[in-house]
Amino acid sequence: MIPFFQWTGLSFEAAWTVSTIAEILLIALPVMLAVALVIYADRKIWAAMALRKGPNVVGPIGILQSFADGLKVFLQETIIPSAANKGLFLIAPIITFTVALMAWAVIPFNSGAVLADINVGLLYILAISSLGVYGVVIAGWSSNSKYPFFSAMRASAQMISYEVSIGFILICVVLWAGSFNLNDIVKAQKDHVWIINGFVANPLLFPVWVMFLISGMAETARAPFDLTEAESELVAGYQTEYSSMAFALYWLGEYANVLLMCTLNATLFWGGYLPPLDIPVLYLVPGLVWLLLKILFFFFIFSWVKATVPRYRYDQLMRLGWKVFLPLSLFFVFAISGYLMATRYGVAA
């Protein structure tokens, strides 16, 4: 894109700046549009599983419902509690929303189609996802209300618990792919087992993917792990005191994170932009299409689980993270590294 802007007469520095801004908008705007559409899809899936119709009034088959809701909250008054810390109260949803968009910078949408093709892309995503909890914790503390504060404490404990397991799971992927670069990780999955593109076909990595899928649900505080906003206990959790666009930013950030987790499932274990099978005719379909289909598949799983699985108790949530996933993920790190040392690199004498 830089040569195009240089062709228009801009210097290299100006062309690089304009090109980078254009690429950021090329990712951020479709992601925000996708968030509006997946909120609608989420509601339709829940409705179908409960034998209801769901949104069906605004626009054809109700597809404009999310945009109508967005317009409604945009026109509402922003109410700030009198005892709240005003500055932190307003900046908390901005942090959540911004961090949710920043992680998309290193996602490869096709071969070479990535905003920042850095060698430590996976570490970048792990670091950025860790920052998301700050928006929740700041919201809970700055609201100066007990239920949001309880929710903030739950969120911090929950995210720390499952990020430990996710860290070990990502080590397994890095060991097998031999790189932290997401593009290289996708390419390492080509023709991985027979003609299947994806680490998920590997008997050692399939259980790791199952743990990553469940940990992703806990990391994004989706049901059955939505203890941070358990309405029977905490009213609406950290969002209790929020209204108008501040509340909407939390919704946008939450669904952007869910889409990111769906994308990571597809990228790290299911071949990313590669077709499911290493058959030449399947490569005629653009890689972006394959990636979007996989993201939609995982989003359906997220919605399916939310519509059917009851919420965990908090002690069950902590037990699953620390007593089940942590030792299991650590075991697979040793198992995979041992297998690779014995087969790929040879055992040292």
C-alpha positions in Angstrom: 0.0 0.0 0.0 3.0 2.3 0.6 4.0 2.4 -3.1 0.4 3.4 -4.0 0.5 6.5 -1.7 4.1 7.3 -2.9 2.7 7.2 -6.4 0.2 9.9 -5.4 3.2 12.2 -4.6 3.6 11.7 -0.9 7.1 11.2 0.7 8.0 7.8 2.1 7.3 8.9 5.7 3.9 10.4 4.8 3.0 7.4 2.7 4.0 5.0 5.5 1.8 6.9 8.0 -1.2 7.1 5.7 -0.8 3.5 4.7 -0.6 2.3 8.3 -3.7 4.3 9.3 -5.6 2.9 6.2 -4.6 -0.7 7.2 -5.7 -0.1 10.8 -9.1 1.1 9.6 -9.3 -1.7 7.1 -9.2 -4.1 10.1 -10.9 -2.1 12.8 -14.0 -1.1 10.8 -14.9 -4.6 9.6 -14.3 -6.0 13.1 -16.8 -3.4 14.6 -19.3 -4.2 11.9 -18.8 -7.9 12.5 -19.4 -7.4 16.2 -22.8 -5.8 15.5 -23.7 -8.8 13.2 -22.5 -11.5 15.6 -24.6 -10.0 18.5 -27.5 -10.4 16.2 -26.4 -14.0 15.3 -25.9 -14.7 19.0 -29.5 -13.7 19.8 -30.8 -15.7 16.8 -28.9 -18.9 17.9 -30.2 -18.6 21.5 -33.7 -18.0 20.2 -33.6 -21.0 17.9 -32.4 -23.3 20.8 -35.3 -22.0 22.9 -37.8 -22.4 20.1 -38.3 -18.6 19.8 -37.9 -16.3 16.8 -35.4 -13.8 18.3 -35.0 -10.3 16.7 -37.3 -10.2 13.7 -38.7 -6.6 13.4 -35.9 -4.1 12.6 -34.8 -4.7 9.0 -35.0 -7.9 6.9 -35.3 -10.8 9.4 -34.3 -8.4 12.2 -30.7 -8.0 10.9 -30.6 -4.3 11.8 -31.5 -4.8 15.4 -28.0 -4.3 16.7 -27.7 -1.0 14.8 -31.0 0.1 16.3 -29.7 -0.8 19.8 -26.5 1.1 19.1 -28.4 4.2 18.1 -30.5 3.9 21.2 -27.6 3.8 23.6 -25.9 6.6 21.6 -28.8 8.9 22.3 -29.1 8.0 26.0 -27.7 10.2 28.8 -24.4 9.1 30.4 -25.0 8.9 34.1 -22.0 9.0 36.5 -22.6 8.0 40.1 -21.9 10.9 42.5 -19.4 8.9 44.6 -17.5 7.4 41.6 -14.0 8.4 40.5 -15.1 10.2 37.3 -11.9 10.0 35.4 -11.3 6.3 35.9 -15.0 5.6 35.5 -15.0 7.0 32.0 -11.6 5.7 30.9 -12.3 2.0 31.9 -14.6 1.1 29.0 -12.3 2.9 26.6 -9.4 0.6 27.8 -11.5 -2.5 27.3 -12.6 -1.6 23.8 -9.2 -0.3 22.7 -7.3 -3.4 24.0 -9.9 -5.7 22.3 -9.1 -4.1 18.9 -5.3 -3.9 19.4 -4.9 -7.7 19.3 -6.1 -7.9 15.7 -2.9 -6.3 14.5 -1.0 -9.6 14.2 -3.8 -11.9 12.9 -2.9 -13.2 9.4 -6.1 -13.1 7.3 -4.3 -14.6 4.3 -0.7 -15.4 3.4 1.1 -12.1 3.9 -2.2 -10.3 4.7 -1.3 -9.1 8.2 -1.0 -5.6 9.6 2.1 -6.3 11.8 3.9 -9.5 10.8 6.1 -9.6 13.9 8.2 -12.6 15.0 6.6 -12.5 18.5 3.0 -12.2 17.4 1.8 -14.9 19.9 3.6 -13.2 22.8 2.0 -9.9 21.7 -1.5 -11.4 21.8 -0.8 -12.9 25.2 0.4 -9.6 26.5 -2.6 -7.6 25.0 -5.2 -10.1 26.2 -3.7 -9.7 29.8 -4.4 -6.0 29.6 -8.1 -6.5 29.1 -8.7 -7.2 32.8 -7.6 -3.6 33.7 -10.8 -2.2 32.1 -12.9 -4.4 34.3 -10.9 -3.9 37.5 -10.8 -0.1 37.0 -14.6 -0.1 36.3 -15.3 -2.1 39.5 -13.1 0.1 41.7 -14.1 3.5 40.3 -17.8 2.8 40.5 -17.5 2.9 44.3 -20.2 0.3 44.6 -19.9 -3.1 46.2 -21.3 -5.3 43.4 -19.1 -3.9 40.7 -16.1 -4.2 43.1 -16.9 -7.9 43.8 -17.1 -8.4 40.1 -13.8 -6.8 39.5 -12.1 -9.1 42.0 -13.7 -12.1 40.4 -12.6 -11.0 37.0 -9.0 -10.5 38.0 -8.8 -13.9 39.7 -10.5 -15.6 36.8 -8.3 -14.2 34.1 -5.1 -14.9 36.0 -6.2 -18.5 36.6 -6.9 -19.3 33.0 -4.1 -17.2 31.5 -1.6 -19.6 33.2 -3.1 -22.5 31.4 -3.4 -20.7 28.1 0.3 -19.8 28.4 1.3 -23.5 28.7 -1.1 -24.4 25.9 0.6 -21.8 23.6 4.0 -23.2 24.5 2.8 -26.6 23.1 1.9 -24.8 19.8 5.1 -22.9 19.6 7.2 -26.1 20.3 5.5 -27.9 17.4 5.5 -24.9 14.9 9.0 -23.7 15.9 7.9 -20.1 15.8 6.0 -17.3 17.6 5.0 -15.8 14.3 1.3 -16.5 13.6 1.9 -16.7 9.8 4.6 -19.3 10.4 2.3 -21.2 12.8 -0.4 -21.4 10.1 2.1 -22.6 7.5 3.4 -25.3 9.9 -0.1 -26.8 9.9 -0.2 -27.5 6.2 -0.4 -31.2 5.4 0.2 -31.9 9.1 -1.5 -35.3 9.4 -2.0 -37.1 6.1 -3.9 -34.4 4.0 -5.4 -32.5 7.0 -4.3 -28.9 7.5 -4.4 -28.2 11.2 -2.7 -29.2 14.5 -6.1 -30.4 15.7 -5.7 -33.7 13.8 -2.6 -34.5 16.0 -3.4 -36.8 18.9 -1.0 -34.9 21.2 -2.4 -31.5 20.3 -6.2 -32.3 20.1 -6.6 -32.4 23.9 -4.6 -29.2 24.1 -7.1 -27.5 21.7 -10.0 -28.7 23.8 -8.4 -27.0 26.9 -7.7 -23.9 24.8 -11.3 -23.7 23.7 -12.7 -23.9 27.2 -10.0 -21.6 28.6 -10.9 -19.1 25.9 -14.5 -19.1 27.1 -13.3 -18.5 30.7 -10.9 -15.8 29.5 -13.6 -13.9 27.7 -16.0 -14.4 30.7 -18.6 -16.2 28.4 -21.1 -18.6 29.8 -20.8 -20.9 31.6 -17.9 -18.9 33.1 -19.7 -15.5 33.2 -19.2 -15.2 37.0 -18.1 -11.5 36.6 -21.7 -10.5 35.7 -23.8 -13.1 37.4 -27.1 -11.3 37.6 -28.5 -13.4 40.5 -25.5 -12.4 42.6 -24.0 -9.2 41.3 -26.9 -7.4 39.5 -24.8 -6.8 36.3 -21.3 -7.0 37.7 -18.7 -4.4 36.8 -21.2 -2.9 34.3 -23.9 -2.2 36.9 -23.3 1.6 37.2 -22.8 2.1 33.4 -25.2 3.5 30.9 -25.2 4.9 27.4 -22.1 4.6 25.2 -19.9 3.5 28.1 -22.1 0.4 28.5 -22.0 -0.1 24.7 -18.2 0.0 24.7 -18.1 -3.0 27.1 -20.5 -4.9 24.8 -18.3 -4.1 21.8 -15.2 -5.1 23.6 -16.6 -8.3 24.9 -17.8 -9.5 21.5 -14.5 -8.3 19.8 -12.7 -10.5 22.4 -15.0 -13.4 21.6 -14.3 -13.1 17.9 -10.6 -12.9 18.7 -10.7 -16.1 20.6 -12.6 -17.8 17.7 -9.9 -16.5 15.4 -7.1 -17.8 17.6 -8.8 -21.3 17.7 -8.9 -21.2 13.9 -5.4 -19.9 13.5 -3.5 -21.9 16.1 -5.2 -25.3 15.7 -7.4 -25.4 12.6 -5.1 -24.2 9.9 -6.1 -20.5 9.9 -6.6 -19.3 6.3 -5.6 -22.8 4.9 -8.5 -25.0 3.6 -9.3 -28.0 5.9 -7.8 -30.5 3.5 -4.6 -30.2 1.5 -6.4 -30.7 -1.9 -5.4 -28.3 -4.7 -8.9 -27.5 -5.8 -9.7 -26.2 -2.3 -7.0 -23.5 -2.6 -9.1 -21.8 -5.3 -11.2 -20.5 -2.5 -9.5 -17.4 -1.0 -7.9 -17.9 2.4 -9.9 -15.1 4.0 -13.1 -17.1 3.2 -11.8 -20.2 4.9 -10.8 -18.2 7.9 -14.2 -16.5 8.2 -16.0 -19.9 7.9 -13.9 -21.3 10.8 -14.5 -18.2 12.9 -18.2 -18.5 12.4 -18.0 -22.2 13.3 -16.3 -21.4 16.6 -18.7 -18.6 17.3 -21.6 -21.0 16.9 -19.9 -23.3 19.5 -19.5 -20.3 21.9 -23.2 -19.4 21.4 -24.3 -23.1 21.7 -22.5 -23.5 25.0 -24.0 -20.2 26.3 -27.5 -21.3 25.4 -27.2 -24.8 26.9 -24.7 -25.1 29.7 -25.6 -23.7 33.2 -23.3 -21.3 35.0 -20.5 -22.7 37.1 -20.1 -22.0 40.8 -17.1 -19.9 41.5 -15.3 -22.7 43.4 -15.9 -25.0 40.4 -14.4 -22.3 38.1 -11.3 -22.0 40.2 -11.0 -25.8 40.6 -11.2 -26.4 36.8 -8.5 -23.8 36.2 -5.9 -24.7 38.9 -6.5 -28.4 39.6 -7.4 -29.6 36.1 -6.2 -27.4 33.3 -2.9 -26.3 34.9 -1.5 -29.8 35.6 -2.9 -31.1 32.3 -1.4 -28.3 30.2 1.9 -28.7 32.0 1.9 -32.5 31.3 1.3 -31.9 27.6 4.2 -29.4 27.5 6.5 -32.2 28.8 4.9 -34.8 26.6 5.2 -32.8 23.4 8.7 -31.5 24.1 9.8 -35.1 24.9 8.2 -36.5 21.7 9.8 -33.8 19.5 13.2 -34.4 21.1 12.9 -38.1 20.4 11.6 -37.8 16.8 12.4 -34.5 15.3 15.7 -33.5 16.9 17.0 -36.9 18.2 17.9 -37.6 21.7 21.3 -36.3 22.8 23.8 -38.9 23.7 
